Amino acid sequence: MSKEDCIEVTGTVVEKFPSGLFSVQLDAERLVLAHLAGKLRRNRIRVLAGDRVTLEMSPYDLTKGRITYRHK
């Protein structure tokens, strides 16, 4: 699967879990479990509940995603 196959959506972080996972409410009223992308983790970007984020999701599993950007 290449990078072009990913689905990009935006949502709001609802809850942060201790294991580095986040519960994200998408604009389409769907709840998704997501983790941080490597660049966000490497640059120590803090993501808290209430933050607006951009997710990448695989077309094969629409219940999990990767947070790639935190909006200001």
Distance bins in CASP14 RR format, pairs under 12 A and 6 or more apart:
PFRMAT RR
TARGET T0000
AUTHOR 0000-0000-0000
RMODE 2
METHOD distances of the structure
MODEL  1
1 7 0 0 0 0 0 1 0 0 0 0 0
1 56 0 0 0 0 0 1 0 0 0 0 0
1 57 0 0 0 0 0 1 0 0 0 0 0
1 58 1 0 0 1 0 0 0 0 0 0 0
1 59 0 0 0 0 1 0 0 0 0 0 0
1 60 1 0 0 1 0 0 0 0 0 0 0
1 61 0 0 0 0 0 1 0 0 0 0 0
2 58 0 0 0 0 0 1 0 0 0 0 0
2 59 0 0 0 0 0 1 0 0 0 0 0
3 37 0 0 0 0 0 1 0 0 0 0 0
3 56 0 0 0 0 1 0 0 0 0 0 0
3 58 0 0 0 0 0 1 0 0 0 0 0
3 66 0 0 0 0 0 1 0 0 0 0 0
3 68 0 0 0 0 0 1 0 0 0 0 0
4 56 0 0 0 0 0 1 0 0 0 0 0
4 59 0 0 0 0 0 1 0 0 0 0 0
5 56 0 0 0 0 1 0 0 0 0 0 0
5 57 0 0 0 0 0 1 0 0 0 0 0
5 58 1 0 0 1 0 0 0 0 0 0 0
5 59 1 0 0 1 0 0 0 0 0 0 0
5 60 0 0 0 0 1 0 0 0 0 0 0
6 37 0 0 0 0 0 1 0 0 0 0 0
6 54 0 0 0 0 0 1 0 0 0 0 0
6 55 0 0 0 0 1 0 0 0 0 0 0
6 56 1 0 1 0 0 0 0 0 0 0 0
6 57 1 0 0 1 0 0 0 0 0 0 0
6 58 1 0 0 1 0 0 0 0 0 0 0
6 59 1 0 0 1 0 0 0 0 0 0 0
6 60 0 0 0 0 0 1 0 0 0 0 0
6 61 0 0 0 0 0 1 0 0 0 0 0
6 62 0 0 0 0 0 1 0 0 0 0 0
6 65 0 0 0 0 1 0 0 0 0 0 0
6 66 0 0 0 0 1 0 0 0 0 0 0
6 68 0 0 0 0 1 0 0 0 0 0 0
7 26 0 0 0 0 0 1 0 0 0 0 0
7 28 0 0 0 0 0 1 0 0 0 0 0
7 30 0 0 0 0 0 1 0 0 0 0 0
7 32 0 0 0 0 0 1 0 0 0 0 0
7 54 0 0 0 0 0 1 0 0 0 0 0
7 55 0 0 0 0 1 0 0 0 0 0 0
7 56 1 0 0 1 0 0 0 0 0 0 0
7 57 1 0 1 0 0 0 0 0 0 0 0
7 58 1 0 0 1 0 0 0 0 0 0 0
7 59 1 0 0 1 0 0 0 0 0 0 0
7 60 0 0 0 0 0 1 0 0 0 0 0
7 61 0 0 0 0 0 1 0 0 0 0 0
7 62 1 0 0 1 0 0 0 0 0 0 0
7 64 0 0 0 0 0 1 0 0 0 0 0
7 65 0 0 0 0 1 0 0 0 0 0 0
7 66 0 0 0 0 0 1 0 0 0 0 0
7 68 0 0 0 0 0 1 0 0 0 0 0
8 26 0 0 0 0 0 1 0 0 0 0 0
8 27 0 0 0 0 0 1 0 0 0 0 0
8 53 0 0 0 0 0 1 0 0 0 0 0
8 54 1 0 0 1 0 0 0 0 0 0 0
8 55 1 0 0 1 0 0 0 0 0 0 0
8 56 1 0 1 0 0 0 0 0 0 0 0
8 57 1 0 0 1 0 0 0 0 0 0 0
8 58 0 0 0 0 0 1 0 0 0 0 0
8 59 0 0 0 0 0 1 0 0 0 0 0
8 65 0 0 0 0 0 1 0 0 0 0 0
8 66 0 0 0 0 0 1 0 0 0 0 0
8 67 0 0 0 0 0 1 0 0 0 0 0
8 68 1 0 0 1 0 0 0 0 0 0 0
8 69 0 0 0 0 1 0 0 0 0 0 0
9 24 0 0 0 0 1 0 0 0 0 0 0
9 25 0 0 0 0 0 1 0 0 0 0 0
9 26 1 0 1 0 0 0 0 0 0 0 0
9 27 1 0 0 1 0 0 0 0 0 0 0
9 28 1 0 0 1 0 0 0 0 0 0 0
9 29 0 0 0 0 0 1 0 0 0 0 0
9 30 0 0 0 0 1 0 0 0 0 0 0
9 32 0 0 0 0 1 0 0 0 0 0 0
9 34 0 0 0 0 0 1 0 0 0 0 0
9 52 0 0 0 0 0 1 0 0 0 0 0
9 53 0 0 0 0 1 0 0 0 0 0 0
9 54 1 0 0 1 0 0 0 0 0 0 0
9 55 1 0 1 0 0 0 0 0 0 0 0
9 56 0 0 0 0 1 0 0 0 0 0 0
9 57 1 0 0 1 0 0 0 0 0 0 0
9 58 0 0 0 0 0 1 0 0 0 0 0
9 59 0 0 0 0 0 1 0 0 0 0 0
9 62 0 0 0 0 1 0 0 0 0 0 0
9 65 0 0 0 0 1 0 0 0 0 0 0
9 66 0 0 0 0 0 1 0 0 0 0 0
9 67 0 0 0 0 0 1 0 0 0 0 0
9 68 0 0 0 0 0 1 0 0 0 0 0
9 69 0 0 0 0 0 1 0 0 0 0 0
10 24 0 0 0 0 1 0 0 0 0 0 0
10 25 0 0 0 0 0 1 0 0 0 0 0
10 26 1 0 0 1 0 0 0 0 0 0 0
10 27 1 0 1 0 0 0 0 0 0 0 0
10 28 0 0 0 0 1 0 0 0 0 0 0
10 32 0 0 0 0 0 1 0 0 0 0 0
10 34 0 0 0 0 0 1 0 0 0 0 0
10 51 0 0 0 0 0 1 0 0 0 0 0
10 52 1 0 0 1 0 0 0 0 0 0 0
10 53 1 0 0 1 0 0 0 0 0 0 0
10 54 1 0 1 0 0 0 0 0 0 0 0
10 55 1 0 0 1 0 0 0 0 0 0 0
10 56 0 0 0 0 0 1 0 0 0 0 0
10 57 0 0 0 0 0 1 0 0 0 0 0
10 67 0 0 0 0 0 1 0 0 0 0 0
10 68 0 0 0 0 0 1 0 0 0 0 0
10 69 0 0 0 0 1 0 0 0 0 0 0
10 70 0 0 0 0 0 1 0 0 0 0 0
10 71 1 0 0 1 0 0 0 0 0 0 0
11 22 0 0 0 0 0 1 0 0 0 0 0
11 23 0 0 0 0 0 1 0 0 0 0 0
11 24 1 0 1 0 0 0 0 0 0 0 0
11 25 1 0 0 1 0 0 0 0 0 0 0
11 26 1 0 1 0 0 0 0 0 0 0 0
11 27 1 0 1 0 0 0 0 0 0 0 0
11 28 0 0 0 0 1 0 0 0 0 0 0
11 29 0 0 0 0 0 1 0 0 0 0 0
11 30 0 0 0 0 1 0 0 0 0 0 0
11 31 0 0 0 0 0 1 0 0 0 0 0
11 32 0 0 0 0 1 0 0 0 0 0 0
11 34 0 0 0 0 1 0 0 0 0 0 0
11 47 0 0 0 0 0 1 0 0 0 0 0
11 50 0 0 0 0 1 0 0 0 0 0 0
11 51 0 0 0 0 1 0 0 0 0 0 0
11 52 1 0 0 1 0 0 0 0 0 0 0
11 53 1 0 1 0 0 0 0 0 0 0 0
11 54 1 0 0 1 0 0 0 0 0 0 0
11 55 1 0 0 1 0 0 0 0 0 0 0
11 57 0 0 0 0 0 1 0 0 0 0 0
11 65 0 0 0 0 0 1 0 0 0 0 0
11 67 0 0 0 0 1 0 0 0 0 0 0
11 68 0 0 0 0 0 1 0 0 0 0 0
11 69 0 0 0 0 0 1 0 0 0 0 0
11 70 0 0 0 0 0 1 0 0 0 0 0
11 71 0 0 0 0 1 0 0 0 0 0 0
12 22 0 0 0 0 0 1 0 0 0 0 0
12 23 0 0 0 0 0 1 0 0 0 0 0
12 24 1 0 0 1 0 0 0 0 0 0 0
12 25 1 0 1 0 0 0 0 0 0 0 0
12 26 0 0 0 0 1 0 0 0 0 0 0
12 27 0 0 0 0 1 0 0 0 0 0 0
12 29 0 0 0 0 0 1 0 0 0 0 0
12 30 0 0 0 0 0 1 0 0 0 0 0
12 31 0 0 0 0 0 1 0 0 0 0 0
12 32 0 0 0 0 0 1 0 0 0 0 0
12 34 0 0 0 0 0 1 0 0 0 0 0
12 47 0 0 0 0 0 1 0 0 0 0 0
12 48 0 0 0 0 0 1 0 0 0 0 0
12 49 0 0 0 0 1 0 0 0 0 0 0
12 50 1 0 1 0 0 0 0 0 0 0 0
12 51 1 0 0 1 0 0 0 0 0 0 0
12 52 1 0 1 0 0 0 0 0 0 0 0
12 53 1 0 0 1 0 0 0 0 0 0 0
12 54 0 0 0 0 0 1 0 0 0 0 0
12 55 0 0 0 0 0 1 0 0 0 0 0
12 67 0 0 0 0 0 1 0 0 0 0 0
12 70 0 0 0 0 0 1 0 0 0 0 0
12 71 0 0 0 0 1 0 0 0 0 0 0
13 20 0 0 0 0 0 1 0 0 0 0 0
13 21 0 0 0 0 0 1 0 0 0 0 0
13 22 1 0 1 0 0 0 0 0 0 0 0
13 23 1 0 0 1 0 0 0 0 0 0 0
13 24 1 0 1 0 0 0 0 0 0 0 0
13 25 1 0 0 1 0 0 0 0 0 0 0
13 26 0 0 0 0 0 1 0 0 0 0 0
13 31 0 0 0 0 0 1 0 0 0 0 0
13 32 0 0 0 0 0 1 0 0 0 0 0
13 33 0 0 0 0 0 1 0 0 0 0 0
13 34 0 0 0 0 1 0 0 0 0 0 0
13 35 0 0 0 0 0 1 0 0 0 0 0
13 36 0 0 0 0 0 1 0 0 0 0 0
13 46 0 0 0 0 0 1 0 0 0 0 0
13 47 1 0 0 1 0 0 0 0 0 0 0
13 48 1 0 0 1 0 0 0 0 0 0 0
13 49 1 0 1 0 0 0 0 0 0 0 0
13 50 1 0 1 0 0 0 0 0 0 0 0
13 51 1 0 1 0 0 0 0 0 0 0 0
13 52 0 0 0 0 1 0 0 0 0 0 0
13 53 1 0 1 0 0 0 0 0 0 0 0
13 54 0 0 0 0 0 1 0 0 0 0 0
13 55 0 0 0 0 0 1 0 0 0 0 0
13 67 0 0 0 0 1 0 0 0 0 0 0
13 70 0 0 0 0 1 0 0 0 0 0 0
13 71 0 0 0 0 0 1 0 0 0 0 0
14 21 0 0 0 0 0 1 0 0 0 0 0
14 22 1 0 0 1 0 0 0 0 0 0 0
14 23 1 0 1 0 0 0 0 0 0 0 0
14 24 1 0 0 1 0 0 0 0 0 0 0
14 25 1 0 1 0 0 0 0 0 0 0 0
14 26 0 0 0 0 0 1 0 0 0 0 0
14 30 0 0 0 0 0 1 0 0 0 0 0
14 31 1 0 0 1 0 0 0 0 0 0 0
14 32 0 0 0 0 1 0 0 0 0 0 0
14 33 0 0 0 0 0 1 0 0 0 0 0
14 34 0 0 0 0 0 1 0 0 0 0 0
14 47 0 0 0 0 0 1 0 0 0 0 0
14 48 0 0 0 0 0 1 0 0 0 0 0
14 49 1 0 0 1 0 0 0 0 0 0 0
14 50 1 0 0 1 0 0 0 0 0 0 0
14 51 0 0 0 0 0 1 0 0 0 0 0
14 52 0 0 0 0 0 1 0 0 0 0 0
14 53 0 0 0 0 0 1 0 0 0 0 0
15 21 0 0 0 0 1 0 0 0 0 0 0
15 22 1 0 0 1 0 0 0 0 0 0 0
15 23 1 0 1 0 0 0 0 0 0 0 0
15 24 0 0 0 0 1 0 0 0 0 0 0
15 25 0 0 0 0 1 0 0 0 0 0 0
15 31 0 0 0 0 1 0 0 0 0 0 0
15 32 0 0 0 0 0 1 0 0 0 0 0
15 33 0 0 0 0 1 0 0 0 0 0 0
15 34 0 0 0 0 0 1 0 0 0 0 0
15 47 0 0 0 0 0 1 0 0 0 0 0
15 48 0 0 0 0 0 1 0 0 0 0 0
15 49 1 0 0 1 0 0 0 0 0 0 0
15 50 0 0 0 0 1 0 0 0 0 0 0
15 51 0 0 0 0 0 1 0 0 0 0 0
16 22 1 0 1 0 0 0 0 0 0 0 0
16 23 1 0 0 1 0 0 0 0 0 0 0
16 24 0 0 0 0 0 1 0 0 0 0 0
16 33 0 0 0 0 0 1 0 0 0 0 0
16 34 0 0 0 0 0 1 0 0 0 0 0
16 35 0 0 0 0 0 1 0 0 0 0 0
16 36 0 0 0 0 0 1 0 0 0 0 0
16 46 0 0 0 0 1 0 0 0 0 0 0
16 47 1 0 0 1 0 0 0 0 0 0 0
16 48 1 0 0 1 0 0 0 0 0 0 0
16 49 1 0 1 0 0 0 0 0 0 0 0
16 50 0 0 0 0 1 0 0 0 0 0 0
16 51 0 0 0 0 1 0 0 0 0 0 0
16 53 0 0 0 0 0 1 0 0 0 0 0
16 67 0 0 0 0 0 1 0 0 0 0 0
17 23 1 0 0 1 0 0 0 0 0 0 0
17 24 0 0 0 0 0 1 0 0 0 0 0
17 33 0 0 0 0 1 0 0 0 0 0 0
17 34 0 0 0 0 0 1 0 0 0 0 0
17 35 0 0 0 0 1 0 0 0 0 0 0
17 36 0 0 0 0 0 1 0 0 0 0 0
17 47 0 0 0 0 0 1 0 0 0 0 0
17 49 0 0 0 0 0 1 0 0 0 0 0
19 33 0 0 0 0 0 1 0 0 0 0 0
19 35 0 0 0 0 1 0 0 0 0 0 0
19 36 0 0 0 0 0 1 0 0 0 0 0
20 33 0 0 0 0 0 1 0 0 0 0 0
20 34 0 0 0 0 1 0 0 0 0 0 0
20 35 1 0 0 1 0 0 0 0 0 0 0
20 36 1 0 0 1 0 0 0 0 0 0 0
20 40 0 0 0 0 0 1 0 0 0 0 0
20 41 0 0 0 0 1 0 0 0 0 0 0
20 46 0 0 0 0 0 1 0 0 0 0 0
20 47 0 0 0 0 1 0 0 0 0 0 0
20 66 0 0 0 0 0 1 0 0 0 0 0
20 67 0 0 0 0 0 1 0 0 0 0 0
21 32 0 0 0 0 0 1 0 0 0 0 0
21 33 1 0 1 0 0 0 0 0 0 0 0
21 34 1 0 0 1 0 0 0 0 0 0 0
21 35 1 0 1 0 0 0 0 0 0 0 0
21 36 0 0 0 0 1 0 0 0 0 0 0
21 47 0 0 0 0 0 1 0 0 0 0 0
21 64 0 0 0 0 1 0 0 0 0 0 0
21 65 0 0 0 0 1 0 0 0 0 0 0
21 66 0 0 0 0 0 1 0 0 0 0 0
21 67 0 0 0 0 0 1 0 0 0 0 0
22 31 0 0 0 0 0 1 0 0 0 0 0
22 32 0 0 0 0 1 0 0 0 0 0 0
22 33 1 0 0 1 0 0 0 0 0 0 0
22 34 1 0 1 0 0 0 0 0 0 0 0
22 35 1 0 0 1 0 0 0 0 0 0 0
22 36 1 0 0 1 0 0 0 0 0 0 0
22 37 0 0 0 0 0 1 0 0 0 0 0
22 40 0 0 0 0 0 1 0 0 0 0 0
22 46 0 0 0 0 0 1 0 0 0 0 0
22 47 1 0 0 1 0 0 0 0 0 0 0
22 48 0 0 0 0 1 0 0 0 0 0 0
22 49 0 0 0 0 1 0 0 0 0 0 0
22 50 0 0 0 0 0 1 0 0 0 0 0
22 51 0 0 0 0 1 0 0 0 0 0 0
22 53 1 0 0 1 0 0 0 0 0 0 0
22 55 0 0 0 0 1 0 0 0 0 0 0
22 64 0 0 0 0 0 1 0 0 0 0 0
22 65 0 0 0 0 1 0 0 0 0 0 0
22 66 0 0 0 0 0 1 0 0 0 0 0
22 67 1 0 0 1 0 0 0 0 0 0 0
22 70 0 0 0 0 0 1 0 0 0 0 0
23 30 0 0 0 0 0 1 0 0 0 0 0
23 31 1 0 0 1 0 0 0 0 0 0 0
23 32 1 0 0 1 0 0 0 0 0 0 0
23 33 1 0 0 1 0 0 0 0 0 0 0
23 34 1 0 0 1 0 0 0 0 0 0 0
23 35 0 0 0 0 0 1 0 0 0 0 0
23 47 0 0 0 0 0 1 0 0 0 0 0
23 49 0 0 0 0 1 0 0 0 0 0 0
23 50 0 0 0 0 0 1 0 0 0 0 0
23 53 0 0 0 0 0 1 0 0 0 0 0
23 55 0 0 0 0 0 1 0 0 0 0 0
23 63 0 0 0 0 0 1 0 0 0 0 0
23 64 0 0 0 0 0 1 0 0 0 0 0
23 65 0 0 0 0 0 1 0 0 0 0 0
23 67 0 0 0 0 0 1 0 0 0 0 0
24 30 0 0 0 0 1 0 0 0 0 0 0
24 31 1 0 0 1 0 0 0 0 0 0 0
24 32 1 0 1 0 0 0 0 0 0 0 0
24 33 1 0 0 1 0 0 0 0 0 0 0
24 34 1 0 1 0 0 0 0 0 0 0 0
24 35 0 0 0 0 0 1 0 0 0 0 0
24 36 0 0 0 0 0 1 0 0 0 0 0
24 47 0 0 0 0 1 0 0 0 0 0 0
24 49 0 0 0 0 0 1 0 0 0 0 0
24 50 0 0 0 0 1 0 0 0 0 0 0
24 51 0 0 0 0 1 0 0 0 0 0 0
24 52 0 0 0 0 1 0 0 0 0 0 0
24 53 1 0 0 1 0 0 0 0 0 0 0
24 54 0 0 0 0 0 1 0 0 0 0 0
24 55 1 0 0 1 0 0 0 0 0 0 0
24 56 0 0 0 0 0 1 0 0 0 0 0
24 57 0 0 0 0 0 1 0 0 0 0 0
24 63 0 0 0 0 0 1 0 0 0 0 0
24 64 0 0 0 0 0 1 0 0 0 0 0
24 65 1 0 0 1 0 0 0 0 0 0 0
24 66 0 0 0 0 0 1 0 0 0 0 0
24 67 1 0 0 1 0 0 0 0 0 0 0
24 68 0 0 0 0 0 1 0 0 0 0 0
24 70 0 0 0 0 0 1 0 0 0 0 0
25 31 1 0 1 0 0 0 0 0 0 0 0
25 32 0 0 0 0 1 0 0 0 0 0 0
25 33 0 0 0 0 0 1 0 0 0 0 0
25 34 0 0 0 0 0 1 0 0 0 0 0
25 49 0 0 0 0 0 1 0 0 0 0 0
25 50 0 0 0 0 1 0 0 0 0 0 0
25 51 0 0 0 0 0 1 0 0 0 0 0
25 52 0 0 0 0 0 1 0 0 0 0 0
25 53 0 0 0 0 0 1 0 0 0 0 0
25 55 0 0 0 0 0 1 0 0 0 0 0
26 32 1 0 1 0 0 0 0 0 0 0 0
26 33 0 0 0 0 0 1 0 0 0 0 0
26 34 0 0 0 0 1 0 0 0 0 0 0
26 52 0 0 0 0 0 1 0 0 0 0 0
26 53 0 0 0 0 0 1 0 0 0 0 0
26 54 0 0 0 0 0 1 0 0 0 0 0
26 55 1 0 0 1 0 0 0 0 0 0 0
26 57 0 0 0 0 1 0 0 0 0 0 0
26 62 0 0 0 0 1 0 0 0 0 0 0
26 63 0 0 0 0 0 1 0 0 0 0 0
26 65 0 0 0 0 0 1 0 0 0 0 0
27 52 0 0 0 0 0 1 0 0 0 0 0
27 53 0 0 0 0 0 1 0 0 0 0 0
27 54 0 0 0 0 0 1 0 0 0 0 0
27 55 0 0 0 0 0 1 0 0 0 0 0
28 55 0 0 0 0 0 1 0 0 0 0 0
28 57 0 0 0 0 0 1 0 0 0 0 0
28 62 0 0 0 0 0 1 0 0 0 0 0
30 55 0 0 0 0 0 1 0 0 0 0 0
30 57 0 0 0 0 0 1 0 0 0 0 0
30 62 1 0 0 1 0 0 0 0 0 0 0
30 63 0 0 0 0 1 0 0 0 0 0 0
30 64 0 0 0 0 0 1 0 0 0 0 0
30 65 0 0 0 0 0 1 0 0 0 0 0
31 55 0 0 0 0 0 1 0 0 0 0 0
31 62 0 0 0 0 0 1 0 0 0 0 0
31 63 0 0 0 0 1 0 0 0 0 0 0
31 64 0 0 0 0 0 1 0 0 0 0 0
31 65 0 0 0 0 0 1 0 0 0 0 0
32 53 0 0 0 0 0 1 0 0 0 0 0
32 55 1 0 0 1 0 0 0 0 0 0 0
32 56 0 0 0 0 0 1 0 0 0 0 0
32 57 1 0 0 1 0 0 0 0 0 0 0
32 58 0 0 0 0 0 1 0 0 0 0 0
32 61 0 0 0 0 1 0 0 0 0 0 0
32 62 1 0 0 1 0 0 0 0 0 0 0
32 63 1 0 0 1 0 0 0 0 0 0 0
32 64 1 0 0 1 0 0 0 0 0 0 0
32 65 1 0 1 0 0 0 0 0 0 0 0
32 66 0 0 0 0 0 1 0 0 0 0 0
32 67 0 0 0 0 1 0 0 0 0 0 0
33 55 0 0 0 0 0 1 0 0 0 0 0
33 57 0 0 0 0 0 1 0 0 0 0 0
33 61 0 0 0 0 0 1 0 0 0 0 0
33 62 0 0 0 0 0 1 0 0 0 0 0
33 63 1 0 0 1 0 0 0 0 0 0 0
33 64 1 0 1 0 0 0 0 0 0 0 0
33 65 1 0 0 1 0 0 0 0 0 0 0
33 66 0 0 0 0 0 1 0 0 0 0 0
33 67 0 0 0 0 0 1 0 0 0 0 0
34 40 0 0 0 0 0 1 0 0 0 0 0
34 47 0 0 0 0 1 0 0 0 0 0 0
34 51 0 0 0 0 0 1 0 0 0 0 0
34 53 1 0 0 1 0 0 0 0 0 0 0
34 54 0 0 0 0 0 1 0 0 0 0 0
34 55 1 0 1 0 0 0 0 0 0 0 0
34 56 0 0 0 0 1 0 0 0 0 0 0
34 57 0 0 0 0 1 0 0 0 0 0 0
34 58 0 0 0 0 0 1 0 0 0 0 0
34 61 0 0 0 0 0 1 0 0 0 0 0
34 62 0 0 0 0 0 1 0 0 0 0 0
34 63 0 0 0 0 1 0 0 0 0 0 0
34 64 1 0 0 1 0 0 0 0 0 0 0
34 65 1 0 1 0 0 0 0 0 0 0 0
34 66 1 0 0 1 0 0 0 0 0 0 0
34 67 1 0 1 0 0 0 0 0 0 0 0
34 68 0 0 0 0 1 0 0 0 0 0 0
34 69 0 0 0 0 0 1 0 0 0 0 0
34 70 0 0 0 0 0 1 0 0 0 0 0
35 41 0 0 0 0 1 0 0 0 0 0 0
35 47 0 0 0 0 0 1 0 0 0 0 0
35 53 0 0 0 0 0 1 0 0 0 0 0
35 55 0 0 0 0 0 1 0 0 0 0 0
35 56 0 0 0 0 0 1 0 0 0 0 0
35 57 0 0 0 0 0 1 0 0 0 0 0
35 64 0 0 0 0 1 0 0 0 0 0 0
35 65 1 0 0 1 0 0 0 0 0 0 0
35 66 1 0 0 1 0 0 0 0 0 0 0
35 67 1 0 0 1 0 0 0 0 0 0 0
35 68 0 0 0 0 0 1 0 0 0 0 0
36 42 0 0 0 0 1 0 0 0 0 0 0
36 43 0 0 0 0 0 1 0 0 0 0 0
36 44 0 0 0 0 0 1 0 0 0 0 0
36 45 1 0 0 1 0 0 0 0 0 0 0
36 46 0 0 0 0 0 1 0 0 0 0 0
36 47 1 0 0 1 0 0 0 0 0 0 0
36 51 0 0 0 0 0 1 0 0 0 0 0
36 53 0 0 0 0 1 0 0 0 0 0 0
36 55 0 0 0 0 0 1 0 0 0 0 0
36 56 0 0 0 0 0 1 0 0 0 0 0
36 65 0 0 0 0 0 1 0 0 0 0 0
36 66 1 0 0 1 0 0 0 0 0 0 0
36 67 1 0 1 0 0 0 0 0 0 0 0
36 68 0 0 0 0 1 0 0 0 0 0 0
36 69 0 0 0 0 0 1 0 0 0 0 0
36 70 0 0 0 0 1 0 0 0 0 0 0
37 43 0 0 0 0 0 1 0 0 0 0 0
37 45 0 0 0 0 1 0 0 0 0 0 0
37 47 0 0 0 0 0 1 0 0 0 0 0
37 53 0 0 0 0 0 1 0 0 0 0 0
37 54 0 0 0 0 1 0 0 0 0 0 0
37 55 0 0 0 0 1 0 0 0 0 0 0
37 56 1 0 0 1 0 0 0 0 0 0 0
37 65 0 0 0 0 1 0 0 0 0 0 0
37 66 1 0 1 0 0 0 0 0 0 0 0
37 67 1 0 0 1 0 0 0 0 0 0 0
37 68 1 0 1 0 0 0 0 0 0 0 0
37 69 0 0 0 0 1 0 0 0 0 0 0
37 70 0 0 0 0 0 1 0 0 0 0 0
38 44 0 0 0 0 0 1 0 0 0 0 0
38 45 0 0 0 0 1 0 0 0 0 0 0
38 56 0 0 0 0 0 1 0 0 0 0 0
38 66 0 0 0 0 1 0 0 0 0 0 0
38 67 0 0 0 0 1 0 0 0 0 0 0
38 68 0 0 0 0 1 0 0 0 0 0 0
38 69 0 0 0 0 0 1 0 0 0 0 0
39 45 0 0 0 0 1 0 0 0 0 0 0
39 66 0 0 0 0 0 1 0 0 0 0 0
39 67 0 0 0 0 0 1 0 0 0 0 0
39 68 1 0 0 1 0 0 0 0 0 0 0
39 69 0 0 0 0 1 0 0 0 0 0 0
39 70 0 0 0 0 0 1 0 0 0 0 0
40 46 0 0 0 0 1 0 0 0 0 0 0
40 47 1 0 0 1 0 0 0 0 0 0 0
40 51 0 0 0 0 0 1 0 0 0 0 0
40 53 0 0 0 0 1 0 0 0 0 0 0
40 54 0 0 0 0 0 1 0 0 0 0 0
40 55 0 0 0 0 0 1 0 0 0 0 0
40 56 0 0 0 0 0 1 0 0 0 0 0
40 66 0 0 0 0 1 0 0 0 0 0 0
40 67 1 0 0 1 0 0 0 0 0 0 0
40 68 1 0 0 1 0 0 0 0 0 0 0
40 69 0 0 0 0 1 0 0 0 0 0 0
40 70 1 0 0 1 0 0 0 0 0 0 0
41 47 0 0 0 0 0 1 0 0 0 0 0
41 66 0 0 0 0 0 1 0 0 0 0 0
41 67 0 0 0 0 1 0 0 0 0 0 0
41 68 0 0 0 0 0 1 0 0 0 0 0
41 70 0 0 0 0 0 1 0 0 0 0 0
43 69 0 0 0 0 0 1 0 0 0 0 0
43 70 0 0 0 0 0 1 0 0 0 0 0
44 70 0 0 0 0 0 1 0 0 0 0 0
45 51 0 0 0 0 1 0 0 0 0 0 0
45 53 0 0 0 0 0 1 0 0 0 0 0
45 67 0 0 0 0 1 0 0 0 0 0 0
45 68 0 0 0 0 0 1 0 0 0 0 0
45 69 0 0 0 0 1 0 0 0 0 0 0
45 70 1 0 1 0 0 0 0 0 0 0 0
45 71 0 0 0 0 0 1 0 0 0 0 0
45 72 0 0 0 0 0 1 0 0 0 0 0
46 53 0 0 0 0 0 1 0 0 0 0 0
46 67 0 0 0 0 0 1 0 0 0 0 0
46 70 0 0 0 0 1 0 0 0 0 0 0
47 53 1 0 0 1 0 0 0 0 0 0 0
47 54 0 0 0 0 0 1 0 0 0 0 0
47 55 0 0 0 0 0 1 0 0 0 0 0
47 66 0 0 0 0 0 1 0 0 0 0 0
47 67 1 0 0 1 0 0 0 0 0 0 0
47 68 0 0 0 0 0 1 0 0 0 0 0
47 69 0 0 0 0 0 1 0 0 0 0 0
47 70 1 0 1 0 0 0 0 0 0 0 0
47 71 0 0 0 0 0 1 0 0 0 0 0
48 67 0 0 0 0 0 1 0 0 0 0 0
48 70 0 0 0 0 1 0 0 0 0 0 0
50 70 0 0 0 0 0 1 0 0 0 0 0
50 71 0 0 0 0 0 1 0 0 0 0 0
51 67 0 0 0 0 1 0 0 0 0 0 0
51 69 0 0 0 0 0 1 0 0 0 0 0
51 70 1 0 1 0 0 0 0 0 0 0 0
51 71 1 0 0 1 0 0 0 0 0 0 0
51 72 0 0 0 0 1 0 0 0 0 0 0
52 67 0 0 0 0 0 1 0 0 0 0 0
52 69 0 0 0 0 1 0 0 0 0 0 0
52 70 1 0 0 1 0 0 0 0 0 0 0
52 71 1 0 1 0 0 0 0 0 0 0 0
52 72 0 0 0 0 1 0 0 0 0 0 0
53 65 0 0 0 0 0 1 0 0 0 0 0
53 66 0 0 0 0 0 1 0 0 0 0 0
53 67 1 0 1 0 0 0 0 0 0 0 0
53 68 1 0 0 1 0 0 0 0 0 0 0
53 69 1 0 0 1 0 0 0 0 0 0 0
53 70 1 0 1 0 0 0 0 0 0 0 0
53 71 1 0 0 1 0 0 0 0 0 0 0
53 72 0 0 0 0 0 1 0 0 0 0 0
54 65 0 0 0 0 0 1 0 0 0 0 0
54 66 0 0 0 0 1 0 0 0 0 0 0
54 67 1 0 0 1 0 0 0 0 0 0 0
54 68 1 0 1 0 0 0 0 0 0 0 0
54 69 1 0 1 0 0 0 0 0 0 0 0
54 70 0 0 0 0 1 0 0 0 0 0 0
54 71 1 0 0 1 0 0 0 0 0 0 0
55 62 0 0 0 0 0 1 0 0 0 0 0
55 63 0 0 0 0 0 1 0 0 0 0 0
55 64 0 0 0 0 1 0 0 0 0 0 0
55 65 1 0 1 0 0 0 0 0 0 0 0
55 66 1 0 0 1 0 0 0 0 0 0 0
55 67 1 0 1 0 0 0 0 0 0 0 0
55 68 1 0 0 1 0 0 0 0 0 0 0
55 69 0 0 0 0 1 0 0 0 0 0 0
55 70 0 0 0 0 0 1 0 0 0 0 0
55 71 0 0 0 0 0 1 0 0 0 0 0
56 62 0 0 0 0 0 1 0 0 0 0 0
56 64 0 0 0 0 0 1 0 0 0 0 0
56 65 1 0 0 1 0 0 0 0 0 0 0
56 66 1 0 1 0 0 0 0 0 0 0 0
56 67 0 0 0 0 1 0 0 0 0 0 0
56 68 1 0 1 0 0 0 0 0 0 0 0
56 69 0 0 0 0 1 0 0 0 0 0 0
57 63 0 0 0 0 1 0 0 0 0 0 0
57 64 1 0 0 1 0 0 0 0 0 0 0
57 65 1 0 1 0 0 0 0 0 0 0 0
57 66 1 0 0 1 0 0 0 0 0 0 0
57 67 0 0 0 0 0 1 0 0 0 0 0
57 68 0 0 0 0 0 1 0 0 0 0 0
58 64 1 0 0 1 0 0 0 0 0 0 0
58 65 1 0 0 1 0 0 0 0 0 0 0
58 66 0 0 0 0 1 0 0 0 0 0 0
59 65 0 0 0 0 0 1 0 0 0 0 0
END
